[in-house]
Amino acid sequence: MPSDFASTFILVLTCVVTFIVARLLSRKWREKKRQKEEAQRRANESRQVRRARERRAK
């Protein structure tokens, strides 16, 4: 266990940076997963449903 201030500060700083990086990576991963699921859902829908959705979007 670090006993001086500098070691404790470096430990806390490293933990904060690791937390922020992990959070950003998690968000990007979830966004990619959501987009992939959305693309799969759209690929499975019928032509009539796809055209109705495109008309609503315009």
C-alpha positions as CSV (number, residue, x, y, z in Angstrom):
1,M,0.0,0.0,0.0
2,P,1.5,3.3,-1.0
3,S,2.3,5.5,2.0
4,D,3.4,8.8,0.5
5,F,1.2,11.4,-1.2
6,A,2.8,11.1,-4.7
7,S,2.1,7.3,-4.9
8,T,-1.4,7.7,-3.7
9,F,-2.1,10.5,-6.2
10,I,-0.7,8.4,-9.1
11,L,-2.9,5.5,-8.0
12,V,-6.0,7.6,-7.8
13,L,-5.3,9.3,-11.1
14,T,-4.7,5.9,-12.8
15,C,-8.0,4.6,-11.5
16,V,-9.9,7.7,-12.7
17,V,-8.3,7.5,-16.2
18,T,-9.1,3.7,-16.4
19,F,-12.7,4.3,-15.4
20,I,-13.2,7.1,-18.0
21,V,-11.6,5.0,-20.8
22,A,-13.7,1.9,-19.9
23,R,-16.8,4.0,-19.9
24,L,-16.1,5.5,-23.3
25,L,-15.3,2.1,-24.8
26,S,-18.5,0.6,-23.3
27,R,-20.6,3.4,-24.8
28,K,-19.1,2.9,-28.3
29,W,-19.5,-0.9,-28.0
30,R,-23.2,-0.5,-27.0
31,E,-23.8,1.9,-29.9
32,K,-22.3,-0.5,-32.4
33,K,-24.3,-3.4,-31.0
34,R,-27.5,-1.3,-31.2
35,Q,-26.8,-0.3,-34.8
36,K,-26.1,-3.9,-35.7
37,E,-29.4,-5.1,-34.1
38,E,-31.3,-2.3,-35.9
39,A,-29.8,-3.3,-39.2
40,Q,-30.7,-6.9,-38.6
41,R,-34.3,-5.9,-37.7
42,R,-34.6,-3.8,-40.9
43,A,-33.3,-6.6,-43.0
44,N,-36.0,-8.9,-41.7
45,E,-38.9,-6.6,-42.3
46,S,-41.2,-6.9,-45.3
47,R,-41.0,-4.6,-48.3
48,Q,-44.4,-3.1,-47.3
49,V,-43.2,-2.3,-43.8
50,R,-40.0,-0.8,-45.1
51,R,-41.7,1.5,-47.6
52,A,-44.2,2.6,-44.9
53,R,-41.3,3.5,-42.6
54,E,-39.5,5.4,-45.3
55,R,-42.7,7.4,-46.1
56,R,-43.0,8.4,-42.5
57,A,-39.4,9.4,-42.4
58,K,-39.8,11.8,-45.3
